[in-house]
Amino acid sequence: MPKKQPENSLLAALQFVASVQPKRAINAFDVHCRMFAGKLVAMGGPLSAGIAIQEEIEACPNTQKLIDALKKCPEAVNLTMITNNELSVRSGNFQATVPCINQVDIPSIFPNLHPFSITMEFELALRRVGEVVSERAKTVLQSSVQLRGGSIVGSNGDVILEAWHGLQLLDGPIVPKLFISAVNKQRRKSLYSLGIDGDSLTAYFLDGAWIKTALQRDPNFPDLPAYLTLPSNPIPLPLGFFEAIERLAPFSRNGRLYFTDEGICTDNYTKDGAINLCEGLPIGISFTIESLQLLSGLIDKIDFNVSKRLVYFFGPNVRGCIGCERL
């Protein structure tokens, strides 16, 4: 008799590995997973993931189709290979057939060995800096973050953010935002350790599950912390600063805000826009709203006079700069 497994356990494992796979892919192995020897693994582009399962069956089913089938199962589940390319899913009076590919059609998937422990501060720093970069960006700089010893740094071209975590890691690995997004999806899992070599990095969770990424390569990746070394004299962030940004954002037509002698205002605010009084701000300077919003909740000090093009900011375990225009 095929071994039975509670629906929720296998379903949760499949949803975990599916987090690294695209919805559509050219390669079949990017939308299929592999079940073998009590393990479930999957890959998608530069990412891969693995987790222990109770099921001992060997199969390489379409990941999303198996998820869809398990969601419909009313009782305990029976999994049976009908042919080399078909997996039968039975539960009560429900039955579905999930297409499979051969095991040799999926490349070897394994995590980095010899992981070392990390802290919650590392996970927090990774999430914070990851918010600055984007998966959709066309450059390595704007779609990745860099490990710099005891900190993580990233930039979207307008904002540079550095966050410290207190560990002494390798100085230089470039980690894609795709990996950070996959880790962020695991809201019920906490990072426990990292495994890293010259080409890849693996994040292990407390339950033994893991997500791995290929590291990015860019010989022209800039030395971002070097932009943060100018002399500065930060002041406390003016009271109500970010509240004013949020009030004004819906009224801007060009995505910028302007600091004037009347207050913070949108473009042409007298006809179609808004203004908000805020004391303690300089006059004659402009920022993009999107970049300012990235800093909300992170900073408590700022220096508007570092240079003509840059403003420095500081917060608990973070520092950085934001581009500006002088009016």
Residue pairs with C-beta under 8 A, 6 or more apart in sequence:
2 57
2 78
2 79
2 80
3 54
3 55
3 56
3 57
3 79
4 76
4 77
4 78
5 53
5 54
5 55
5 76
5 77
5 79
6 76
6 77
7 70
7 73
7 75
7 76
7 77
7 91
9 53
9 54
10 53
10 54
10 55
10 70
10 77
11 67
11 70
11 71
13 40
13 51
13 52
13 53
14 33
14 40
14 63
14 66
14 67
14 70
15 67
16 49
16 51
16 186
16 209
17 33
17 40
17 41
17 42
17 49
17 50
17 51
17 63
18 33
18 42
18 63
18 64
18 67
19 49
19 182
19 185
19 186
19 211
20 42
20 43
20 44
20 47
20 48
20 49
20 182
20 211
21 30
21 31
21 42
21 43
21 44
21 47
21 63
21 64
22 30
22 31
22 44
22 45
23 64
24 31
25 31
25 44
28 101
28 105
29 43
29 101
29 105
29 106
29 107
30 43
30 44
30 45
31 44
31 62
31 63
31 64
32 42
32 60
32 61
32 62
32 63
32 100
32 101
32 105
32 106
33 40
33 41
33 42
33 60
33 61
33 63
33 66
34 40
34 41
34 42
34 59
34 60
34 103
34 106
34 109
35 53
35 55
35 57
35 58
35 59
35 60
35 61
36 58
36 103
37 56
37 58
38 52
38 53
38 54
38 55
38 56
39 50
39 51
39 52
39 53
40 50
40 51
40 52
40 53
41 48
41 49
41 50
41 109
41 110
42 48
42 49
42 50
42 63
42 109
43 49
43 106
43 107
43 109
45 178
46 176
46 178
46 179
46 213
46 214
47 178
47 179
47 182
47 211
47 212
47 213
47 214
48 109
48 211
48 212
48 213
49 182
49 209
49 210
49 211
49 212
50 109
50 110
50 111
50 209
50 210
51 207
51 208
51 209
51 210
52 207
52 208
52 209
55 79
57 79
57 80
57 81
58 81
58 103
59 79
59 81
59 87
59 100
60 100
60 101
60 102
60 103
60 105
60 106
61 87
61 98
61 99
61 100
62 98
62 99
62 100
65 98
65 99
66 87
66 89
66 98
69 89
69 96
69 98
70 77
70 89
72 91
72 94
72 96
73 89
73 91
73 92
73 94
74 91
74 92
74 93
74 94
75 91
75 92
76 91
77 89
77 90
77 91
78 88
78 89
78 90
78 91
79 87
79 88
79 89
80 87
80 88
80 90
81 87
81 88
81 100
82 88
82 97
84 100
84 102
85 99
85 100
85 101
85 102
86 97
86 98
86 99
86 100
87 97
87 98
87 99
87 100
88 95
88 96
88 97
88 98
89 95
89 96
89 97
89 98
111 195
111 202
111 204
111 210
111 212
112 195
112 196
112 197
112 200
112 201
112 202
112 212
113 195
114 195
115 193
115 194
115 195
115 202
115 204
116 193
116 194
116 195
117 192
117 193
118 165
118 167
118 191
118 192
118 193
118 194
119 165
119 166
119 167
120 190
121 164
121 165
121 166
121 167
121 317
122 152
122 165
122 166
122 167
122 191
122 194
123 183
123 190
123 191
124 163
124 165
125 151
125 152
125 163
125 164
125 165
125 317
126 145
126 152
126 165
126 175
126 180
126 183
127 180
127 184
128 152
128 161
128 163
128 298
128 318
129 145
129 152
129 153
129 154
129 161
129 162
129 163
130 145
130 154
130 177
130 180
130 181
130 184
131 294
132 145
132 154
132 155
132 156
132 159
132 160
132 161
132 294
133 142
133 143
133 144
133 145
133 154
133 155
133 156
133 177
134 142
134 143
134 156
134 177
135 143
135 176
135 177
135 178
135 181
136 143
137 143
137 156
137 177
140 174
140 216
140 217
140 218
140 221
141 155
141 157
141 218
141 221
141 222
142 155
142 156
142 157
143 176
143 177
144 154
144 174
144 175
144 176
144 177
144 216
144 218
145 152
145 153
145 154
145 174
145 175
145 177
145 180
146 152
146 153
146 154
146 172
146 173
146 174
146 175
146 221
146 224
147 169
147 170
147 171
147 172
147 173
147 174
147 175
148 162
148 171
148 172
148 224
148 225
149 168
149 169
149 170
149 171
150 164
150 165
150 166
150 167
150 168
150 169
151 162
151 163
151 164
151 165
151 225
152 162
152 163
152 165
153 160
153 161
153 162
153 163
153 224
153 225
154 160
154 161
154 224
155 161
155 222
155 224
156 291
156 294
158 288
158 291
158 322
158 323
159 291
159 294
159 295
159 320
159 321
159 322
159 323
160 224
160 227
160 228
160 320
160 321
161 294
161 298
161 318
161 320
162 224
162 225
162 228
162 318
162 319
162 320
163 317
163 318
164 317
164 318
165 317
169 194
169 196
170 196
173 196
173 201
173 215
174 215
174 216
174 217
174 218
174 221
175 201
175 213
175 215
175 216
176 213
176 214
176 215
176 216
178 213
179 201
179 203
179 211
179 213
182 211
182 213
183 191
183 203
183 211
186 205
186 209
186 211
189 205
189 206
189 207
189 209
190 205
190 206
191 203
191 204
191 205
191 206
192 204
192 205
192 206
193 203
193 204
194 201
194 202
194 203
194 204
195 201
195 202
195 204
196 202
198 215
199 214
199 215
200 212
200 213
200 214
200 215
201 212
201 213
201 215
202 210
202 211
202 212
202 213
203 210
203 211
203 212
204 210
227 310
227 321
228 312
228 319
228 320
228 321
230 306
230 307
230 310
230 312
231 306
232 303
232 306
232 312
233 303
233 305
234 301
234 302
234 303
234 312
234 313
234 314
235 280
235 301
235 302
235 303
236 300
236 301
237 299
237 300
237 301
237 302
238 278
238 279
238 280
238 281
239 278
239 279
239 280
240 278
241 278
241 281
242 292
242 293
242 295
242 296
242 297
244 264
244 276
244 278
245 257
245 264
245 289
245 292
245 293
245 296
246 293
246 296
247 274
247 276
248 257
248 264
248 265
248 266
248 274
248 275
248 276
248 289
249 289
249 293
251 266
251 269
251 272
251 273
251 274
252 266
252 267
252 273
252 289
253 266
253 267
253 268
253 272
253 273
254 267
255 288
255 289
255 290
256 266
256 267
256 286
256 287
256 288
256 289
257 264
257 265
257 266
257 286
257 287
257 289
257 292
258 264
258 265
258 266
258 267
258 285
258 286
258 327
259 281
259 282
259 283
259 284
259 285
259 286
260 283
260 284
261 283
262 275
262 277
263 275
263 276
263 277
263 278
264 275
264 276
264 278
264 281
265 273
265 274
265 275
265 276
266 273
266 274
266 275
267 273
269 275
281 304
282 304
282 305
284 326
284 327
285 304
285 311
285 324
285 325
285 326
285 327
286 324
286 325
286 326
286 327
287 311
287 322
287 323
287 324
287 325
288 323
291 322
291 323
292 322
295 313
295 320
295 322
298 313
298 315
298 318
299 313
299 314
299 315
299 318
300 314
300 315
300 316
301 313
301 314
301 315
302 311
302 312
302 313
302 314
303 311
303 312
303 313
304 311
304 324
306 312
306 321
308 326
309 323
309 324
310 321
310 322
310 323
310 324
311 321
311 322
311 323
311 324
312 319
312 320
312 321
313 319
313 320
313 321
313 322
